Amino acid sequence: MPELPEVEVVRRDLEREVVGKKIKSVEVDGMRSIRRYRQRKLFTSELEGRKITAVSRRGKYLIMKLDDGNALVVHLGMSGQLLRAKTAREAVPKHTHVTITFTQGGQLRFVDPRTFGEMFVSPYAGLDQDVDELSHLGIDPLESAMSWDYFGELVAQRHLKLKAALMDQKFLAGIGNIYSDEILFNAGLRWDRMSDSLSPEEVRRLYRALVETLQDAVKYRGSSLADEQYVDLFGKKGEYQHHHKVYAREGEACKRCRHVIVREKTGGRSTFFCAACQV
């Protein structure tokens, strides 16, 4: 957490809230969130005086293009949040590690209790080649339309269990534990089916479920689980968790066939599915 839908919600919020804003100052509390730098000043000097001109996304990475040809890259990690404060007088949340103040007023705050997330600046034109974490990312399922036949070829080439294939960032960028389970339920496919075993009809169901599940999750502004570590730019929880069909519903009735949702643990991850209607 967060996964592609949550990051896309934040991207759309940022597009409305910070594009066109000029950065007046940057404050950093601790070095963990800017760990690519030896000194705070090396990071803050790349941002101060710069204007944000666009906001895009690569998988789970947020990219804020700057007016000098660079970009601020943000990865939220497991618990990171970007929060918009209308004024500097608003209470500062605990675990706020980076604060960006705009000349027009207001702030953008990077909050991260577990400090797995990070921020760094890199030349915008070379991001996909020069930043290792971005260079290996695969297809963005919300941005890249493709034919069922082509998708089927790509899936079959993985020769992996379906859940592992969906979570392979070199294949599809941004899908994690929550949405892989939801996609496979909506496609009626078991998580441990081999990716090269699908019939043409199953490929079509999987592709349709992939796109529609992610679109719905964005529509409902992402999933906020019990820990509430994901919130949008304004600190509000998402609503898609109320629409989950299998994830975190162990022991509850399947919404399709009324059999009980089960959980299996593999590789340290929990997988939720219906053994009756996912085949």
N, C-alpha and C positions, 0 to 999 in steps of 0.2 A: 504494500500500500504506500502511496496511491498508485493506481494503474492508469492506463491511457485515458479512460473517460474522465477521471478526476483531473488529470493534468490538462486535458483539453478544456474543461470547464474553467480552470484558472487562467488558461491562455486567453480565452474569450473575454473573461473579466478584465485581464490586464490590457487587452487591446482597446477596451473602452475607457479604462481608467488612467493609463500611464503613457500611451502613445502621444507624442507631442510635448511631454513634460521634460523640463531641463533639471538635471541633478545638481543641487546646490552643495550638498555635503554627504559624506558616507561615514558612518561610525561602525566599528567592528569590535565586538566583545569576544575575545578569545580567537585563536587561530584555526581551530578545527574546521570551521565552515569555509575557510579560505586556505586550506592546507597546501595548495599549490604554490603559495607565496611564502617567502622567508620573513617578510615584514608587512605590517598592515598598510603602510604608505604605498607600497608597490601596487596594492589592489585598489585602494581608494583614489589614487591619482589617475588611474585609468578611467574612472567614472565621473569624478567631479568636473562640472562644466559641460558635460556631454548631454545631448538630447536623445531620448528614446524615440526611434522613428517607426518601428514595427515590432510585432511580437509573433513568433512562430513556434513550432514544436517539432522535435524529432523523437518519436517514441515517447519516453517519459521525461525528456529534457525540454525545458523552456528556454527559448532564445530571444533575447531582447536586443534588436539591432540598434546600434548607436550611430550618431551622425558623423563619426570620424572613421567609419569603415570597420570598426570592431563590433563585438557582440558580447553582452553579458549572458553567460550560460548558467542556468540554475537546474540542479537536480535535487528533488525533494527527499530522496532517500526513503526511509521507512516512516519517518514521523514529521518531515518538514512541512511547513506551512508558509505561504506568502500572504500577508495581511495588509490591507490598505487602511491607513489611519487618515481621517480627514484633516486632523490637526495634530501637532506634536504634543498637545496637552492630553490626548487620550492615554489612558493607562497602558503602560508597556507590559505585554505578557511576559511571564517567566520564560526563560530559555530563548529570549530574543538575541540573536548573535550578530545580525547585520541590520542596520537601519539606514535607509536611503531617504534623504529629505529633498523635496523638490522646491525650486525657486518660486513656483506658483502656490506653494503651501501644501501641507499634507506629507505623509510618509509612506514608504513601502517597507515592511518589516519581514525579515526572514527568521522564523521561529522554528526551532528544531531540538526537541528534548533529547533525542538519542544521537544526534550529531552525525548521522550517516550521510546526510545531504551535503551539498557544497555549492559554491558560487565561484566563477572565474571568468576572466575576460580573454577572448581570443579573436583573431582576425575573422570577420564574417565570411569572406569569400572562400576561405580554406577550411571551414569547420568540418565538412564531411570527410576531408582527406587528412587533416592535421590533428584532429582530436580523436584519439583511439576509441573512446567510448561511443562516438558517433559514427566512425568510419565503418564499423561492422554491422550497423543496424540494418535490418531487412525492410520489408514492405510495410508501409503504414496502412493498416486496413481501413482507416477512415478517409484517407487521401488518395489511395491508389485503386481505381476500379480496374477489374480484369475479367476475362471470360471464365466461365466455369471450367472449360477444358484446360486453360492455362493454370488456373488454381489447382485443379486436380493433378496436373503434372508436377507442380511444385510440392504438393503434399506427399505424393508418392515417392518423390526423390529423397525425402527425409528419412524414410525407413525407421520411424520412431513410433512409440505409442502416441496416440492422438493428443493427449494432454501435454506431453513433452514437446510435441511438434508445435502446438499452439503457443507454448511458452518459450520456444527457441527464438531469442531476440535477433538472430541472424536470418530468420525466416520472416517472422511477423514482429514488428517493433511495438512494445507497450503492453502486451497481454500478460497477466500474472495469474495467481492462484484463483482469485474470485471469478474473473471473467472467463477463464478457460473452463471452469466447471459449469457456468451458466450457458456458455455457447454450446458445449457438448450436450447438455440437457435439451436445449432448444432444438438441437439437430437430431436428438434421439439416438445418440451414439455413446458407447462406453468409453471411458477415459483410457482403457488399456487396449483398445483396438489398434492394430498396426496401421500406420498411415497409408501403406501401399496395399491395403486390403479392401478399400472402399469401392463400391459400385459407382457408376456415373450418377445415379439418383442420390446416393449418400453424399457424394461430393457436392452436388447442388444444395442439398439440405445443410451441409456444413458451411458452405460459403454464405448462404442466405442467413443462417443463424449467426455467423460471425459478424456480418455487417449490421443486422437488425439489433442484435444484443448491444453492441457498442453504441449505436445511435440512440437506443432507448436509454442507456445509462447516462449519456450526455444530456439527453432531454430532461431526465430527472435529477440532473446535477450531481451525479456520482453516488458512490456508496460510502456512508459513514457508519462504521461498525461500533461495537460497544465501547471501544477505547476512545472513539471520537477524535482520532488523530487526524483524520481528513476533514477539513472545512474549506469552504470556498474563500475567495479573496476578502469577503466581508465577514468572515467568521461564522457563516451559517452552514449547518450540516446538509449533506445531500439527502435525497429521498429514495434512491434506487434500491437501497437495502430492503425496503418494504415490498419490492417487486422480485426479490430473489426467489428462484424456484427450488434451488438445491443448496446453495452455499450456506453453511452454518445452520442447516435445518435437520440435522441428524435426529432420527426418531419421529419426525413429523410426517404427516401424510403427503405423498406426492400429489401435486396439484393437477396432474394429468390422469393418473390411474389409481390414486388413493393407496398404493403400496407405501411402505415406510422408506424414507430416505436413509441411506446408510453412509457411513464414513469409513474410508480406508486410509492408512498412513503409508506412504512410500517416499523414500528419500527425505524424510523429515518433514514432509508436507501432508496435510490432510486433503483428501479428495472426497467430495460429496456428490452422490449420484443416486439414481433410482435403478436398482438392479432389474426391475420388471420391464420398464419401457425404454431403457437405453440398451441397445444391443450392439 
